[in-house]
């Protein structure tokens, strides 16, 4: 029927460590999507979320509350969150009954920040897999604080976490460096921004770590971690400042390509945009350079020269 709601729905599951900006992202992205004319439904899957800043279409707090679980089962916040997700997994009929009336909307799922839920615990992955069976085409948007780029050891850790999340969640995946306006709040970048977004030759990070007496003793371990990341060659990032509309648009383009929304019929699309998505002919270098000029303090010394100076200092 011409007036029937589409059976296929699209959306994003917003994941990432605590404090990475997931709820703020859902608020900013929902406002941006509505400005584009999309009907948006934001679904809160985090039972620890209180005082939500966005209009919530479905709230998991109606099914299970973290505070109640912690009191009843004498669990801490970590164990309580895991139990809540397992409870939701066991009661997916409740979630489906809430989502079915919203067919025709674009979904944003605000997920808990518990890292193990996205790296090795099965409940959240099983929930995503079941939603895929309901003909929901989802993309995982994994947010990471951009200021981790200023610390080589933390950035390698972020790369490992991002890779583990990509392999575990089993969804089309977009990694995002959030809070770009605060990227140098805790230090300066050692390299240009595209080095971190494209995850270029990580041996330079090892040389940086080798200048630190503590990390010099763990060089072989760091080399193996870097080798693992480079062997998979899956991790890259899109920089985001949620207050910058151009920045949001770049993330949305990547998400729409990942879940197939750009090939749908809900909006008028140009042949050029569809072909660009089909062949992957979108290069982010110029946009990344623009963000670097906006948020990263320039240094007088070229990156290549700085890297060469580090090489003689690297220990065995």
N, C-alpha and C positions, 0 to 999 in steps of 0.2 A: 504494500500500500504506500502511496506517495507520502501520506502524513505520518507514517509509523516512525517511531524513534529508531535510530540505528542500533543494530545488535552489537556491533563492535564499539568498544570505548577505549579511549587512550588516557594515559596519565603518567605521573612521575611518582616514584617512591623516594622520598628525601631521607637519606641516611648520612651518618657521620658521627664523630666523637661528640661528647657533651661540650656545649659552648661553641660549636663550629658555625652556628647561625642557621640551623634548620628551620626553626619557627619563623625567624625573620625572613628567610628565603621564601617560605610558603606565603607569607603576607605580601612581599614585594612581587613575587611571580604571579600570584592570583590577581593583584591589581593590574599588572601589565597585560595579562591574558584577557581580562575583562575589557581593557582599553582596546584590544584587538578585535573584540566582538565575540570571544568564546564564552560559553557558559561554563563556569568553574564551580567545582565542589571540592572543598578542602576537608579531608578526613584526618582527624587526630587519632593516631594509633599509639600515642605515648601516654600511658596512664599517669605519668608523673607531671605532665603538662598542666599548669594551672594559670588562670588569667590569660587565656589565649587572645592574642591581638587581632586575629582574623575571625570572620564569620564561619563558624564550624558547622558543616552539613551533617557530619557523623562524628560522634565522640566516643571512643572506647571506654571512657569513664562511666558511661551509662551501663556497661556490661561488667566491668571490674575496676576497682580502685586500688591504687598502690598502697595508700595508707591503711585501708581495710585489710589487705593481704598481709602487710607487715605486722599489724596488730594481731590478726587471727592466727598466723602461722609462726610468729616470732622470727621473722626474716628481716635481714637488712635490706637496704634499697636495691642492691645488686641482685640478690636472690629473689626479692619481691618482683622486680621487673621481669626476670626470667619466668617466674611462675605466671605472671599476668599474660605474657606472650603464649605460654603453653596453654593457658586457659582460653585465650582467644582462638588458638589453633583447634582446640577441642569444641569450640562453639562457633564455627564458621558459618553455620546457618543464620546466626544473628547478624553477622556482617553482611551476608548476601541479601538478607531481607532489607537492610538499610541502604545497600547500594543499588538494588534493582529499580527503585523509583527514580533514581538519579541518572538513568540511562540517557545518553545524549549530552551529558556534561563531560568536561575534561577534569580528571581527578588529580589532586595533589595529596599524597599520603605523607603526613608528618610522623616520622618513625622515632622510636626511642634511640637514645644516644649510647646505649650499652654496646661497647665494641664487640664483645664476644657474640652478640646476636648476629653480627654480620661477618664474622670470621670463622666460627666453628659450631655455634649452637644452631639446631635445625628448625626451631619453631618459626622464625620470621621467614626463612627461605621457603618453608612449606606453605606458609600463608600466601606468599607471592606466587608460588607455583599453582596453588588452587585458584587464585584470582585469574591467572592466565587461562585456566580451564573454563572460566566464566566469560571468555573472550574479552578480557581486559589486556590491552597491549601496553605494557609498562616499561619505562626506562628507569634504572637506578641512577639517581643523582647523588654522588658521594661528595660531601663537603669536607674540606680540610682547611684549617686556618693557614692563611698565606704566610704569616710571620714565621712559620716553621722553616721556611726557605732560608732564613738568616742564620740558621744553625745547621751545619752539615750533618751532624749526628742525628738530629731530630728529623731532618729531611729524608735521610735513608730509612729511618723508622717509619715515617709516613709512607714512603714508597712500598715498604714491606706490607704495611697494613692495607694500603690501597690494592695491592696485588692480591692479597689473601681475600679481601672483600669481593673483588671481581670474580675470583675463581669459586667462591662459596655461594654468592647470591644467585648466580646463573641467570642474570638478566642483561639485556643491552645496557651499557654502562657509560656514564659520563662523570669523570672526575673534575671537581671544581676547586680552585683556590679561592676561598671566600675572604671577605674583609680586606680587599686589595688596598683600600684607603689607609689601612693600618699596617701594611706589610713591613715597613721599616721601624715600627714602634719599638721593637726589642733589639734592633741591630741593623747593620747594613748588609746588602746582598753582596756576595763575593763575585757573582757573575751577572751577566745580563738576564733579564726576566725570561727570555725564550729558552735559556739553558734549563730552567726549572720546569717550564710548561711542556717542553718537548722531551724532557729527561734525556739530555744529550750525554756525551761521554762522562760517565760517573767517576772515572779515574781521577779527574781533577778534584772531586770531593775527597777522595782518599788522601790525596796530597795535602789538602787542607787539614784533614784530621791528623795526619802524621806530624803536623807542627805542634799538636797538643800532647804533652807528656803522658797524659792518662790514656788517650786513644791510640797512642803509638804502640802500646802493648797489645792492642787488639786488631792490628792491621790485617792479619790473615782472616780473622772472622769477618771484618768489614769487607774484605775483598770477596769472600764467598757470598755474602749478602748482595753485594753489587752485581756479582756475576749472575746470581739467580734472577735478579730484576731484569738484567739486560738479556738473559737467555729467553725469558718469556716475551719481552719487548711489547708489553701490553699497556703500560701505564703512561698516560700523558694528562695534562691538566688544561682547563680553560680558566683564565683569571676572571674574577667577578667582584664588582662592587655593586651591591644590591640597590644603591641609590642612583646608579648610572644606567639609563635606559639602553644605551648602545651595548653595554656590557651584558645586560639581561638578554638582549636580543641574540647575541652570539651564543649564549648558553642554550636558549630556546631553539635555535636553528640546529644545534648539535643533538638536542633531545628529540626534536621532531624527525630528524633523519634516523635516529637510532630506533625509535618505536614505529616508524612508518607513517606518522601522521601527515608528513608533507606529501604523501602520495594519495591521501584521502580526498573526499569530495565535499567536506564540510565547509571549506573556504575556497575562494577563487585563487588559483595558483598559476603562475606563469610557467611556460614550458622551460624557460631558462633555469628557473629555480629548481624544478624537478630534475632536470638533467644534471645540474650541479650536484644535487644530493645523490643521484644515482651513481655518478662516477667519482664522487668524493673530491670534486674540483673546487674545494674551498680551502684557501690557505690563510692561516691566522697570523702570519708573521707581521703583517702591517698593523693589525689590530693589537697584537701583543706589544709591538713597538710603541704604539700610541699610549697604551696603558703604562708602559715603563716611563715614558716621558712625563706622564701625569702624576704618578705616585712614587717613583723611585728617584732618589737623589743621584744625580750624575756624578761620576768620579773623573778626575783629570787623567788618571792612568788607565790605558786600555786594558781590557780583560786579558788579552793574550799575553801582554807583558807581565801582568800580575801573576798569571799562571806559571810563566817561565821562571819567575823569581821563587816560586814555591818548590819547584822540582828539586833543586840541590838540597833543600832542607828536609826532604822526605826521608824517613828512616827505612830500614829494611823491613 
